[in-house]
Amino acid sequence: MSDETTEPTTFLLVPGAGGNAWYWHRLVLELVALGHEAIAVELPADDPRAGLDRYVDVIVESGQGHGDLVVVAQSMGGLSGPLVCDRLPVTSLVLLNAMIPRPGETGGEWWSATGHEMPEDFDEATHLFHDVPADVRAEGLSGGKDQHDRPFADPWPLDTWPDVATRVIAGIDDRLFPIGFQQRVARERLGIEPETMPGGHLVALSRPAELARLLLPDPSAAH
């Protein structure tokens, strides 16, 4: 179905650990091709002084002056993405294979609180890039910033979830946050049934076209 009847939307894209705007580059191309605007945020992940408050400031600075926004928060971005909803004209929030925090909980506590552990044999190529095209995978594994632990020490500051329409999208092939785990956490913490799509943890790199269509204001346009 054509997207010709869909009003242009501005997507504010918040990356996960490492804070690299590069993560979104394939999705940005797809969204722009569909007639929308996409702003990929670069976060100060390697700055040992930068906590959640600094992350939020950077996201807000990136989104200012662009009108109504759909915030898409990937993985660790689930900690900071919701915190901009009272500072920007956010019309909806999308959590993509994301951490879903509770009030007062730190990112470090999130793991035990949700009953989840990092795989003992964790390897980026195996657990994150396994379904990403070889050339993109090579680029992603060749550089980037290391994620500092500083923001994981900050308690999540909101008393309640932001009063904004929220969607949860989960990749059924995610090896870091398995689909059953994501479904349980979304139900328990937000009362939301996640939307699912093929792909692993980095679906914006592995399946950008499918993700772009799913992100449209009218998801039925993907069918």
N, C-alpha and C positions, 0 to 999 in steps of 0.2 A: 504493500500500500504506500502511496506517496505521502510525504510529510508536508505537502504544499499548504494544507489547511491548519497546520500547527503554528502558533505564534512563536517567534524566536524566544529562546530561553537562554539565560546566562548561567553556566555551571561553574561553581567555585570548587576546585578539586584539591582536596587535602590529602597529601601522601602519608604513608605509614612510616615505619622505622627507617631511618636514614634520611628522611625528609626531602627526597629528591623529586623535583618537578619533572625530571626526565621520565619518571614512571608513567606519567600520563600522556606522553607525546603521541602515541598511536591513537588513543581515544580522542584527544584534541582534534586530530585530523578528521576523524569520523564525525564528530559533533559539528565541526565547522562545515563539512561537506553537506550535512543535513540542514544547514541554515541557522545554526545556533552559535553562541559564543562560549568559549571555554577558557578559564583562567587557571593555570596550573601553579600551585603555591610551592615555593621553595622554603623549607623550614630550617632553622639553625640547629640541626640535629647534633652537630659536632661541637657545639658551644657548651662547655661545662657550666656556664652561668645561666643558660636558658632553661627555664622551667615552663610549666603549662601557660603561665601568664604571658611570657614572651611569645610562645607559639601563637596564642590567641591574638596578640597584637599584630603579628606578622600576617596572619590570615585576614584580619580586619583591614589592614593596610592594603592587602592585595585586592580585596573586594569592594573597597570604597569607590563610589562614583559610577557603579555599573548597574544601578537600578535593582530590581528584584532578582534574587539569587536562589538557585538550587545548590545546596552544599552537599558534596559527595565526599565522604570520609572513609579512607581505606585503612584497614588493620589498626595500627596504633593511632591513626587519625581519629578513631572513635572517641579518644580521650579529649581531644581539643576541638574537633569540629562542632559538637553541640554547644560549646561555650561561646560561639560567635553569634548565636541566634538572637540575642537581645541587643546586639551592637550593629547588626546589619539587617537590611530588609530581606530576610530569609523566608521564602514561601514554602520550602520543604527541605527535609534533611534525609539523605540516603546514607545508610551505613553499609559499606561494602566489605564483606569478610572482616568485619570490624570488632574491636574490643568494645563492649558495652559496659560502661562503669556505673556504679551506684554512688549516691551521695556519701562523701567522706572517705571513700575507698581510694587508695593510691593505685597507680598502675602496677606497682610491684605486688600489691596485695591481690590484685585482680586474678592472678593465676591460681592461687590456692583457694580464693573465695569462689571461683567458678569450678573448681575441681579439675583444672587443666594443667598440664605440665609441658614444657618445651621438650620435644623428642630428644632422648639422650644422644642419638646419633645425628642430631640436626646438621644439615648441610644445605646451603642455599640452592645449589644446583638440583638437589633431590627433592627438597621440601617446598621450594618457592618457584623455581624456574623450570620444573619438569615438563610443562606443556607449552612453554614459550618457544617461538621459532628460534632456530639455532643462531642466526645472526644477531637477533635481539638479545638472546640469552648471553652470548659472548660479550656484547657491549655492556649489559647490565652487571655481569660478573667481573668486568675488567677494572671497575673503578667505583666511584661513589664515596659517600661519607660514612664513617662509623657512627652509630647511634650512641650518644652519651646517656648514662643512666639517670641524669638529673631530673627529667620530667616525670619519671616513674616514682619519684619520692613525694610528689605533691598530691595531697588529698583532692579528690574531685569536688569542686567548690559549690556546685549547685545543690539546692535542697530538693528539687524535683526535676524531672525531665523537662526540657524546654517545651513550651506550648506551641509546637509547630508540627505539621504533618510529617510523620517519620516512616520511612521504608527501610527494610532490611533485605539486602540481596546477598545470597551466599552461593559460592561456587561448589558444585556437588563433588568436585575432584580435589578440593582443598586438602592438602596434607598437613598444614600447620594447624588450622582450625577446622577439623572434620565437620562435615555437614550435620551430623547428629548433634554434635556439641553446639554448633551455632544455633540450630533450631531450638534446643533446650534453653540456652541462655536468653535468646530473644523472647521466648514465651515467658520465662520466669521474670525477666527484668523489665520488659516493655509490654508484655501481653500481645506481641506481634508474631504472626506467622511469616517467616522469611519467604521471600520469593527466591526461587532457585534458578540457576543457569549452569550450563556446562562450563568447566574450567576449574583451574586450581586457585591458589591464593592470589596470583597476580593476573586476574582476568583482564585488566585494562591493557596488558601486554599480550596476552595469549588470544583473547577473543574481543578485540576492541569494537568491531562492527556489531556483534550481538549485544554487547554491553551498551553501546550508544543507543540502539533501538529500544532497549529495555528502560533506559533512563529518560526517554521522552516523556513529556507531561501526560500524554495519552499512551500508556504502554501497549494498548491494543494495536497501535500502529505498527508494532513489530510483527504482526501476524498477517 
